[in-house]
Amino acid sequence: MAPTPSTPVEATLAYAEGFHTEDDVQRAARRRGVDVGAVPVLPGAGAALCFLATAINARAVVEIGTGCGVSGLWLLRGMRPDGTLTSIDREPEHQRLARQAFAEAGFSGSRVRLIGGRALDVLPRLADGGYDLVFCDADKAKYGDYLGEAVRLLRPGGIVAFDNALWHDRVADPAQRDPDTVAIRELGKLVREDERLRSVMIPLGDGLLAAIKLPT
């Protein structure tokens, strides 16, 4: 049974969120992201992404929503040294700032492929079954569509992960019916009911919903 929300629970979640901290490069990328309105993942969710990428020895990762590079830094640090991050964003300035962050962290240009454009225009051009991990942090209303593309892109044993799965505590409140909250709530239902996937809700950051693609 889930614990009743209380001050001790909130303190425990705050402790878990603060268990991993950002370095100077990540903090600088975060400040730039906030300045341009590209709110990055929180450190707890970023650490979870790094862990997942490491656990599956990820070599090929797709990121939907480059932002200013914070999540990309976490992913790259968890990937194999010869791995490539393909990151999609429709904002050229965000990708320029992300490229700056990757360079500051010492990642060569060959490790990152930045693609400008709408994700649903770009994703169909990527290879079926060619990726180890797909991370989604973009238009919440499109999360269901991103899920369909991600399952196609992933190899068996690959992982799809969605940021903002708790959406500022709105998803758990049935009275909240704005379009983004409804879309994220529907995503959770789609993931749970998809027999190709095995999922987990990680209550770090603003919630990270992750699912592994089962062998067929």
Backbone as JSON, one array per atom type, in Angstrom:
{
  "sequence": "MAPTPSTPVEATLAYAEGFHTEDDVQRAARRRGVDVGAVPVLPGAGAALCFLATAINARAVVEIGTGCGVSGLWLLRGMRPDGTLTSIDREPEHQRLARQAFAEAGFSGSRVRLIGGRALDVLPRLADGGYDLVFCDADKAKYGDYLGEAVRLLRPGGIVAFDNALWHDRVADPAQRDPDTVAIRELGKLVREDERLRSVMIPLGDGLLAAIKLPT",
  "N": [[0.85, -1.19, 0.0], [0.53, 2.22, -0.81], [2.26, 4.88, 0.85], [0.69, 7.28, 3.04], [0.63, 10.65, 2.08], [2.84, 12.81, 3.73], [4.75, 14.88, 5.98], [7.19, 13.45, 6.7], [7.37, 11.69, 4.46], [7.64, 13.5, 2.36], [10.09, 14.58, 3.1], [11.69, 12.35, 2.77], [11.51, 11.93, -0.01], [12.71, 14.31, -0.84], [15.27, 13.88, 0.12], [16.03, 11.68, -1.47], [15.95, 12.9, -3.97], [18.0, 14.73, -3.72], [20.19, 13.12, -3.51], [21.94, 12.67, -5.59], [24.05, 15.01, -7.15], [24.57, 17.84, -9.33], [27.32, 18.67, -11.51], [29.63, 21.4, -12.23], [29.42, 21.93, -15.0], [26.91, 20.86, -15.67], [25.28, 22.42, -14.01], [25.69, 24.95, -15.14], [24.6, 24.5, -17.69], [21.98, 24.04, -16.92], [21.24, 26.58, -15.9], [21.34, 28.09, -18.26], [19.32, 26.82, -19.67], [17.02, 27.4, -18.11], [17.0, 30.14, -18.47], [16.25, 30.42, -21.16], [13.82, 29.23, -21.21], [13.72, 26.46, -21.44], [13.09, 24.12, -19.56], [15.02, 21.96, -17.63], [15.54, 18.4, -16.89], [15.3, 17.31, -13.49], [17.94, 16.69, -11.06], [17.63, 14.1, -9.83], [16.06, 12.6, -11.64], [17.74, 12.8, -13.82], [19.98, 11.35, -12.9], [18.79, 8.86, -12.74], [18.34, 8.34, -15.46], [21.0, 8.18, -16.35], [21.8, 5.92, -14.93], [20.1, 3.95, -16.07], [20.97, 3.96, -18.74], [23.58, 3.06, -18.36], [23.1, 0.54, -17.24], [22.07, -0.98, -19.34], [24.1, -0.9, -21.08], [24.17, 1.09, -23.09], [24.48, 2.05, -26.44], [23.38, 3.37, -28.61], [21.26, 6.04, -28.5], [18.19, 7.79, -28.43], [16.98, 11.03, -28.03], [14.19, 12.89, -27.36], [13.59, 16.09, -27.47], [15.86, 18.19, -26.91], [16.45, 20.34, -25.25], [18.65, 22.31, -23.31], [20.75, 20.65, -22.99], [21.08, 19.31, -20.51], [19.83, 16.8, -19.78], [20.92, 15.32, -21.84], [23.64, 15.3, -21.13], [23.59, 13.69, -18.81], [22.72, 11.28, -19.99], [24.8, 10.74, -21.85], [26.92, 10.31, -20.11], [26.23, 7.93, -19.03], [26.3, 6.17, -21.13], [28.01, 3.89, -23.39], [31.51, 4.44, -24.15], [31.85, 4.65, -26.9], [29.4, 5.36, -27.78], [26.51, 6.94, -29.37], [24.52, 9.79, -29.15], [21.45, 10.69, -30.36], [19.73, 13.54, -30.76], [16.74, 15.37, -30.76], [15.18, 18.4, -31.58], [13.08, 21.25, -32.0], [13.96, 23.8, -31.69], [16.47, 25.81, -32.69], [18.23, 27.43, -31.16], [18.2, 26.25, -28.64], [19.48, 23.84, -29.22], [21.96, 24.8, -29.99], [22.95, 25.77, -27.57], [22.97, 23.39, -26.15], [24.94, 21.98, -27.56], [27.11, 23.51, -26.81], [27.23, 22.87, -24.07], [27.84, 20.12, -24.19], [30.36, 20.2, -25.35], [31.76, 21.6, -23.36], [31.75, 19.67, -21.42], [33.48, 17.87, -22.45], [32.78, 16.06, -24.42], [33.13, 14.74, -27.62], [32.27, 16.0, -30.9], [31.47, 13.87, -32.48], [30.1, 12.19, -30.84], [27.53, 13.07, -30.57], [24.54, 13.6, -32.29], [22.75, 16.1, -33.49], [19.51, 16.92, -34.4], [17.4, 19.08, -36.05], [13.95, 19.98, -35.89], [10.47, 18.88, -35.96], [9.63, 16.28, -33.77], [7.94, 14.16, -34.56], [8.14, 14.28, -37.26], [10.78, 13.64, -37.7], [11.38, 11.19, -36.35], [10.21, 8.95, -37.83], [12.14, 8.56, -39.76], [14.21, 7.24, -38.61], [15.94, 4.17, -37.81], [14.22, 1.05, -37.56], [14.25, -0.84, -34.56], [16.85, -0.08, -33.94], [17.93, 1.12, -31.69], [18.96, 1.58, -28.28], [17.9, 2.98, -26.15], [15.29, 5.28, -25.61], [14.54, 8.53, -24.85], [12.07, 10.74, -23.71], [11.14, 14.05, -23.6], [9.4, 16.3, -24.29], [6.78, 17.78, -26.14], [3.99, 17.33, -24.25], [1.42, 16.58, -24.98], [1.89, 14.98, -27.13], [2.92, 12.64, -26.19], [1.81, 10.04, -26.27], [1.99, 9.45, -29.01], [4.77, 9.55, -29.29], [5.43, 7.32, -27.79], [4.56, 5.17, -29.43], [6.34, 5.44, -31.59], [8.75, 5.08, -30.24], [8.68, 2.4, -29.32], [8.86, 1.07, -31.73], [11.42, 1.87, -32.55], [13.13, 0.75, -30.64], [15.37, -1.89, -29.74], [14.77, -5.34, -28.69], [14.77, -5.53, -25.17], [15.54, -2.93, -24.94], [14.99, 0.42, -23.63], [12.37, 2.72, -22.96], [11.8, 6.0, -21.8], [10.0, 8.5, -20.02], [9.94, 11.86, -19.13], [8.53, 14.04, -16.58], [6.38, 12.52, -15.72], [4.75, 12.63, -13.52], [3.96, 15.19, -13.52], [4.07, 17.75, -12.0], [2.63, 17.04, -9.7], [0.05, 16.83, -10.63], [-0.98, 14.7, -12.11], [-1.74, 12.69, -10.36], [-4.0, 13.71, -9.21], [-7.31, 13.44, -9.67], [-9.03, 15.52, -10.25], [-7.74, 17.25, -11.86], [-7.83, 18.21, -15.13], [-6.66, 19.32, -17.38], [-5.33, 19.53, -20.75], [-2.59, 18.6, -21.03], [-2.12, 17.19, -18.64], [-4.09, 15.2, -18.82], [-3.16, 13.88, -21.11], [-0.7, 12.84, -20.22], [-1.57, 11.18, -18.19], [-3.05, 9.37, -19.72], [-0.96, 8.29, -21.19], [0.35, 6.79, -19.18], [-1.54, 4.78, -18.8], [-1.51, 3.57, -21.34], [1.12, 2.55, -21.42], [1.12, 0.76, -19.24], [-0.73, -1.12, -20.14], [0.34, -2.21, -22.41], [1.4, -5.09, -23.81], [3.88, -5.58, -24.8], [5.68, -4.38, -23.21], [7.38, -3.82, -20.06], [6.97, -2.04, -17.16], [7.93, 0.77, -15.0], [7.31, 3.21, -12.5], [9.17, 5.86, -11.56], [9.63, 7.84, -8.83], [11.25, 10.25, -8.97], [12.69, 13.51, -9.55], [10.39, 15.1, -11.6], [8.94, 12.87, -11.87], [9.61, 9.86, -13.51], [8.73, 7.82, -15.99], [9.4, 4.63, -16.97], [10.0, 1.98, -19.29], [10.7, -1.32, -20.34], [11.36, -2.97, -23.39], [10.04, -6.0, -24.17], [11.35, -9.24, -25.13], [10.26, -10.7, -28.23]],
  "CA": [[0.0, 0.0, 0.0], [1.32, 3.45, -0.89], [2.19, 5.65, 2.09], [-0.09, 8.5, 3.04], [1.52, 11.81, 2.0], [3.1, 13.44, 5.02], [6.04, 15.57, 6.02], [8.3, 12.5, 6.58], [7.46, 11.2, 3.08], [8.2, 14.59, 1.57], [11.51, 14.68, 3.44], [12.36, 11.2, 2.15], [11.62, 12.21, -1.44], [13.71, 15.36, -1.0], [16.58, 13.24, 0.32], [16.31, 10.88, -2.67], [16.21, 13.83, -5.08], [19.28, 15.37, -3.5], [21.25, 12.12, -3.33], [22.9, 12.95, -6.66], [24.14, 16.44, -7.44], [25.12, 18.21, -10.63], [28.63, 19.31, -11.5], [29.6, 22.78, -12.71], [28.95, 21.98, -16.39], [25.47, 20.64, -15.65], [24.63, 23.59, -13.42], [25.72, 26.02, -16.13], [23.61, 24.16, -18.71], [20.66, 24.24, -16.31], [20.96, 28.02, -15.87], [21.03, 28.54, -19.62], [18.01, 26.28, -20.01], [16.0, 28.19, -17.43], [16.98, 31.48, -19.08], [15.56, 30.41, -22.45], [12.53, 28.56, -21.08], [13.83, 25.02, -21.68], [13.28, 23.61, -18.2], [15.67, 20.65, -17.73], [15.22, 17.38, -15.91], [15.91, 17.5, -12.18], [19.07, 15.77, -10.91], [17.24, 12.72, -9.54], [15.66, 11.96, -12.89], [18.94, 12.68, -14.64], [20.77, 10.23, -12.39], [18.1, 7.63, -13.14], [18.63, 8.12, -16.88], [22.39, 7.73, -16.43], [21.8, 4.55, -14.43], [19.47, 3.07, -17.05], [21.87, 3.85, -19.9], [24.7, 2.21, -17.95], [22.62, -0.82, -16.98], [21.86, -1.71, -20.6], [25.3, -0.7, -21.92], [23.58, 1.75, -24.25], [25.38, 2.58, -27.47], [22.59, 4.25, -29.49], [20.17, 6.61, -27.71], [17.43, 8.89, -29.03], [16.41, 11.97, -27.08], [13.17, 13.75, -27.94], [13.64, 17.29, -26.65], [17.25, 18.42, -26.52], [16.62, 21.37, -24.24], [19.98, 22.92, -23.4], [21.79, 19.65, -22.84], [21.23, 18.7, -19.19], [19.51, 15.37, -19.85], [21.9, 14.71, -22.72], [24.86, 15.06, -20.36], [23.36, 12.5, -17.98], [22.67, 10.11, -20.85], [26.13, 10.47, -22.4], [27.78, 9.79, -19.05], [25.86, 6.54, -18.77], [26.44, 5.37, -22.34], [29.33, 3.4, -23.75], [32.38, 5.5, -24.68], [31.71, 4.77, -28.35], [27.99, 5.53, -28.06], [26.06, 8.16, -30.02], [23.23, 10.34, -28.74], [20.7, 11.41, -31.39], [18.83, 14.41, -30.01], [15.83, 16.07, -31.67], [14.51, 19.57, -31.01], [12.7, 22.19, -33.06], [14.5, 25.12, -31.37], [17.9, 25.85, -32.99], [19.0, 28.04, -30.07], [18.37, 25.23, -27.59], [20.5, 22.89, -29.64], [23.26, 25.48, -29.95], [23.38, 25.79, -26.17], [23.29, 22.01, -25.79], [26.24, 21.68, -28.14], [28.09, 24.17, -25.94], [27.35, 22.08, -22.85], [28.53, 18.87, -24.48], [31.77, 20.53, -25.56], [32.33, 21.94, -22.06], [31.9, 18.42, -20.67], [34.54, 17.08, -23.08], [32.28, 15.08, -25.39], [33.44, 15.14, -29.0], [31.12, 16.17, -31.78], [31.06, 12.59, -33.05], [29.25, 11.48, -29.88], [26.19, 13.66, -30.53], [23.92, 13.98, -33.56], [21.63, 16.99, -33.21], [18.62, 17.04, -35.56], [16.37, 20.08, -35.86], [12.66, 19.68, -36.5], [9.43, 18.26, -35.14], [10.0, 14.9, -33.5], [7.12, 13.21, -35.31], [8.63, 14.29, -38.64], [12.13, 13.06, -37.72], [11.44, 9.81, -35.85], [9.97, 7.91, -38.84], [13.33, 8.36, -40.6], [15.2, 6.47, -37.86], [15.85, 2.73, -38.11], [13.51, 0.12, -36.67], [15.06, -1.72, -33.74], [18.25, 0.32, -33.98], [18.31, 1.95, -30.55], [18.94, 0.95, -26.95], [17.12, 3.78, -25.2], [14.62, 6.48, -26.13], [14.1, 9.41, -23.75], [11.1, 11.72, -24.2], [10.9, 15.21, -22.74], [8.99, 17.33, -25.24], [5.35, 18.11, -26.12], [3.29, 16.32, -23.46], [0.25, 16.12, -25.72], [2.33, 14.01, -28.13], [3.59, 11.53, -25.53], [1.28, 8.77, -26.78], [2.59, 9.24, -30.33], [6.18, 9.24, -29.08], [5.51, 5.93, -27.32], [4.47, 4.28, -30.58], [7.6, 5.52, -32.34], [9.83, 4.54, -29.42], [8.63, 0.94, -29.32], [9.39, 0.67, -33.03], [12.85, 2.14, -32.63], [13.91, 0.02, -29.66], [15.68, -3.32, -29.82], [14.31, -6.06, -27.49], [15.62, -5.2, -24.04], [15.73, -1.48, -24.9], [14.17, 1.13, -22.65], [11.8, 4.04, -23.24], [11.58, 6.73, -20.56], [9.29, 9.76, -20.18], [10.03, 12.8, -18.02], [7.29, 14.72, -16.17], [5.3, 11.53, -15.64], [3.86, 13.03, -12.42], [3.51, 16.5, -13.98], [3.88, 18.73, -10.92], [1.62, 16.48, -8.78], [-1.29, 16.96, -11.21], [-1.45, 13.43, -12.65], [-2.36, 11.9, -9.28], [-5.22, 14.39, -8.78], [-8.31, 13.24, -10.74], [-9.73, 16.76, -10.55], [-6.96, 17.99, -12.85], [-8.25, 17.71, -16.43], [-6.1, 20.09, -18.48], [-4.91, 18.62, -21.82], [-1.3, 17.94, -20.8], [-2.29, 16.21, -17.56], [-4.86, 14.08, -19.36], [-2.3, 13.14, -22.03], [0.29, 12.08, -19.45], [-2.33, 10.12, -17.51], [-3.35, 8.37, -20.74], [0.3, 7.6, -21.48], [0.56, 5.77, -18.16], [-2.44, 3.66, -19.09], [-1.01, 2.89, -22.54], [2.33, 1.8, -21.08], [0.75, -0.36, -18.37], [-1.54, -2.12, -20.84], [1.05, -2.69, -23.58], [1.99, -6.38, -23.47], [5.26, -5.6, -25.27], [6.48, -3.58, -22.29], [7.31, -3.97, -18.6], [7.2, -0.65, -16.79], [8.12, 1.2, -13.61], [7.2, 4.64, -12.26], [10.24, 6.26, -10.65], [9.2, 9.15, -8.32], [12.35, 11.2, -8.86], [12.42, 14.65, -10.39], [8.94, 15.29, -11.76], [8.43, 11.55, -12.25], [10.19, 9.26, -14.7], [8.07, 6.57, -16.37], [10.32, 3.86, -17.82], [9.5, 0.67, -19.67], [11.62, -2.12, -21.14], [10.72, -3.7, -24.47], [10.24, -7.43, -23.94], [11.62, -10.04, -26.34], [9.04, -11.21, -28.86]],
  "C": [[0.89, 1.24, 0.0], [1.19, 4.23, 0.41], [1.32, 6.87, 1.93], [0.85, 9.7, 2.98], [1.65, 12.5, 3.34], [4.44, 14.13, 4.96], [7.21, 14.59, 5.96], [8.47, 11.97, 5.15], [8.08, 12.28, 2.19], [9.69, 14.74, 1.85], [12.29, 13.54, 2.8], [12.55, 11.43, 0.66], [12.66, 13.3, -1.71], [15.12, 14.8, -0.83], [16.98, 12.45, -0.92], [16.67, 11.79, -3.84], [17.59, 14.47, -4.95], [20.45, 14.42, -3.37], [22.34, 12.28, -4.38], [22.88, 14.43, -6.97], [24.78, 16.66, -8.81], [26.52, 18.82, -10.47], [28.5, 20.71, -12.12], [29.06, 22.89, -14.14], [27.44, 21.8, -16.44], [24.73, 21.84, -15.07], [24.61, 24.76, -14.39], [24.7, 25.76, -17.23], [22.19, 24.36, -18.18], [20.3, 25.73, -16.29], [20.6, 28.54, -17.25], [19.65, 28.04, -20.05], [16.88, 27.07, -19.39], [15.87, 29.57, -18.08], [16.2, 31.5, -20.38], [14.23, 29.65, -22.41], [12.54, 27.09, -21.41], [14.14, 24.35, -20.34], [13.85, 22.2, -18.24], [15.17, 19.66, -16.7], [15.9, 17.72, -14.59], [17.0, 16.44, -11.98], [18.68, 14.32, -10.62], [16.84, 11.96, -10.79], [16.85, 11.79, -13.81], [19.81, 11.51, -14.21], [20.13, 8.9, -12.76], [18.35, 7.31, -14.6], [20.05, 7.6, -17.07], [22.49, 6.27, -16.01], [21.23, 3.58, -15.47], [20.37, 2.87, -18.26], [23.06, 2.94, -19.58], [24.27, 0.76, -17.83], [22.45, -1.64, -18.25], [23.01, -1.51, -21.57], [24.92, 0.0, -23.22], [24.65, 2.33, -25.18], [24.66, 3.58, -28.37], [21.36, 4.72, -28.73], [19.51, 7.72, -28.51], [16.85, 9.72, -27.9], [15.43, 12.86, -27.82], [13.03, 14.97, -27.03], [15.05, 17.5, -26.13], [17.37, 19.35, -25.33], [17.97, 22.05, -24.42], [21.06, 21.95, -22.96], [21.9, 18.95, -21.5], [20.96, 17.19, -19.23], [20.49, 14.65, -20.76], [23.21, 14.41, -22.02], [24.72, 13.83, -19.48], [23.38, 11.23, -18.84], [24.06, 9.75, -21.37], [27.05, 9.87, -21.34], [27.44, 8.35, -18.69], [26.1, 5.61, -19.94], [27.86, 4.84, -22.49], [30.18, 4.52, -24.32], [32.29, 5.69, -26.18], [30.25, 5.01, -28.76], [27.67, 6.88, -28.69], [24.67, 8.54, -29.53], [22.64, 11.1, -29.92], [19.63, 12.23, -30.69], [18.05, 15.32, -30.96], [15.18, 17.24, -30.95], [14.19, 20.54, -32.14], [13.24, 23.59, -32.82], [16.0, 25.14, -31.62], [18.74, 26.42, -31.85], [19.21, 27.05, -28.93], [19.47, 24.27, -27.97], [21.89, 23.53, -29.67], [23.81, 25.47, -28.53], [23.7, 24.38, -25.67], [24.65, 21.61, -26.32], [27.36, 22.3, -27.3], [28.31, 23.36, -24.67], [28.11, 20.79, -23.08], [30.03, 19.12, -24.67], [32.45, 20.85, -24.23], [32.57, 20.69, -21.21], [32.94, 17.49, -21.28], [34.06, 16.01, -24.04], [32.54, 15.58, -26.81], [32.17, 15.24, -29.82], [30.6, 14.87, -32.36], [30.15, 11.79, -32.11], [27.8, 11.93, -29.92], [25.74, 14.02, -31.94], [22.68, 14.81, -33.24], [20.81, 17.19, -34.49], [17.53, 18.04, -35.23], [15.07, 19.67, -36.54], [11.68, 19.1, -35.5], [9.75, 16.78, -34.98], [9.22, 13.92, -34.37], [7.41, 13.25, -36.81], [9.97, 13.56, -38.76], [12.13, 11.58, -37.37], [11.17, 8.75, -36.91], [11.17, 7.64, -39.74], [14.41, 7.54, -39.89], [14.9, 4.98, -37.96], [15.08, 1.94, -37.07], [14.51, -0.71, -35.88], [16.52, -1.32, -33.62], [18.76, 1.03, -32.75], [18.12, 1.19, -29.23], [18.03, 1.67, -25.97], [16.53, 4.97, -25.94], [14.11, 7.27, -24.93], [13.24, 10.52, -24.32], [10.9, 12.83, -23.17], [10.56, 16.39, -23.64], [7.49, 17.56, -25.06], [4.56, 17.01, -25.41], [2.08, 15.76, -24.2], [0.6, 15.05, -26.75], [2.96, 12.76, -27.49], [3.09, 10.17, -26.04], [1.84, 8.43, -28.15], [4.07, 8.88, -30.21], [6.35, 7.79, -28.62], [5.48, 4.96, -28.5], [5.75, 4.27, -31.39], [8.73, 4.86, -31.54], [9.85, 3.02, -29.43], [9.15, 0.4, -30.65], [10.9, 0.8, -33.1], [13.7, 1.23, -31.74], [14.18, -1.43, -30.07], [14.99, -4.01, -28.65], [15.29, -5.84, -26.35], [15.94, -3.73, -23.93], [14.71, -0.83, -24.0], [13.66, 2.43, -23.23], [11.52, 4.7, -21.9], [10.95, 8.08, -20.87], [9.48, 10.61, -18.93], [8.67, 13.43, -17.76], [6.11, 13.77, -16.06], [4.34, 11.81, -14.48], [3.34, 14.45, -12.61], [3.09, 17.42, -12.83], [2.73, 18.34, -9.99], [0.2, 16.55, -9.35], [-1.85, 15.61, -11.67], [-2.2, 12.62, -11.59], [-3.68, 12.49, -8.8], [-6.28, 14.27, -9.87], [-9.07, 14.51, -11.1], [-9.0, 17.57, -11.62], [-7.23, 17.4, -14.24], [-7.73, 18.55, -17.59], [-5.49, 19.12, -19.5], [-3.6, 17.89, -21.56], [-1.41, 16.87, -19.72], [-3.04, 14.99, -18.06], [-3.98, 13.24, -20.28], [-1.28, 12.29, -21.28], [-0.38, 10.93, -18.7], [-2.66, 9.0, -18.5], [-2.1, 7.6, -21.14], [0.55, 6.49, -20.47], [-0.3, 4.55, -18.4], [-1.96, 2.87, -20.3], [0.19, 2.01, -22.22], [1.98, 0.58, -20.24], [0.07, -1.49, -19.14], [-0.84, -2.72, -22.05], [1.8, -3.98, -23.23], [3.42, -6.51, -23.98], [6.22, -4.98, -24.27], [6.33, -4.06, -20.85], [7.8, -2.66, -18.01], [7.43, -0.45, -15.3], [7.95, 2.72, -13.57], [8.23, 5.01, -11.2], [9.91, 7.67, -10.14], [10.36, 10.08, -8.01], [12.12, 12.34, -9.84], [10.93, 14.95, -10.41], [8.29, 13.98, -12.21], [9.05, 11.07, -13.54], [9.51, 7.92, -14.92], [8.97, 5.84, -17.36], [9.71, 2.51, -18.11], [10.53, -0.02, -20.55], [10.83, -2.89, -22.18], [11.06, -5.18, -24.34], [10.61, -8.14, -25.24], [10.32, -10.57, -26.92], [9.08, -12.74, -28.91]]
}
